[in-house]
Amino acid sequence: MFTIDAYTPARVIFGAGRLKELGSVSLPGKKALICVTQDGLMEKLGIQKRVIDLLKENGTEYVIFDRVQPNPTQSGVMAAAALAGKENCDFVIGLGGGSSVDTAKATAIMMKNPGVLWDYAQTGTGKNQPVSCAAPIVTISTTCGTGTETDPYCVITNEETKEKLDFALDQIFPALSIIDPELMCSLPHKLTLYQGFDALFHLAECYITNEHQNHLVDLYAVDGIKMVAHNLPLVAKDGNNLEARTCMCYAADILAGYTQALCSTTSHHIIAQTIGGQFPAVVHGESLLMIAESYYKKVKQLRPALLDELGEVCGVLRDGKDPGQGFVTALKQLMDVTGVRELYSMAEEGITEADFQTIADVTVDNTGIAFEKYEITKADIIQMLKDSYDSVR
């Protein structure tokens, strides 16, 4: 017998050309802190001005925080919260990709709670203090990968401890998410692939963790994986394919967000986040891809039936002589057809075999993977890293 547990309160406005509705939709405050990346990309693309003009049309004031980093940091969050307090902002907008939205979510926590962000971190060196409430959050996405638009997570790095941790709180579900696939057409090729695979892994990991318990997780994950398997090669070939972009947005920003709101990912994500914390220049999708093949070769030994089911969702028939190989084969095929293997390398990012023990130690002892329904050990992680390193060296 299956069960259903569901809580996905974010209001979603989804579809090509729907950014314009920001000018008339009911917003959760009168003055917004808009979080954007420090590279000025939103301004260069003209998206920032469009958002500002629509906010003015809606009678809403704003302040820009333009210091968001690719792997957002605690110090950045605290600076954003200080600006919000100084300017009397009562809600926050994450404009751009996952870094901007995650910064906005963490800032929303600190707009309503004392101390520093790590007081509220639930793992690692965090103090695990309760969060009483958070400021309302609006997301306006220009990427599709993280699912943060519809889930209760943000991921922030503590520069001092090199921890990259999840904050998982119902209080940081967005009040409103505007997802306009037209904005994704400006996404660079490399990030298109990194984020597309991030979405795939979110969906597959939640499917594995769920083990068919919550029926909605299976429904969302299967539909999302089908969308990614079919449409990621299309957007890799032509980034202006709006129909394919729309399908990727649906899979990544809605379905992957919903699965994560109802279920957790696996240690694949924790290992990748540890890599990002230790090596901040490595973007999240890249760190996931670095270890993906070796990780799922291990998981196929632990959950072969689930991986064969995922392979069939991607169009790869199971092989009775090699249980669990279905998803591994599907993953390799998708990596080959998109050409993503040419884009990443541990060695080029400065990761060496001397770092493997630290990555394993931080993953298991600091962040923790005790939630996992199968056992992944430090030795397993070190072997995965070694196999991944050797395969592209």
Secondary structure, 3 states (H helix, E strand, C coil): CCECCCCCCCEEEECCCHHHHHHCCCCCCCEEEEEEECCCHHHHCCHHHHHHHHHHHCCCEEEEEEEECCCCEHHHHHHHHHHHHHCCCCEEEEEECHHHHHHHHHHHHHCCCCCCHHHHCCCCCCCCCCCCCCCCEEEEECCCCCCCCCCCEEEEEECCCCEEEEEECHHHCCCEEEECHHHHHHCCHHHHHHHHHHHHHHHHHHHHHHCCCEHHHHHHHHHHHHHHHHHHHHHHHCCCCHHHHHHHHHHHHHHHHHHHHHCCCCHHHHHHHHHHHHCCCCCHHHHHHHHHHHHHHHHHHHCHHHHHHHHHHCCCCCCCCCCCHHHHHHHHHHHHHHCHHHHCCCHHHCCCHHHHHHHHHHHHHHHCCCCCCCCCCHHHHHHHHHHHHHHHC
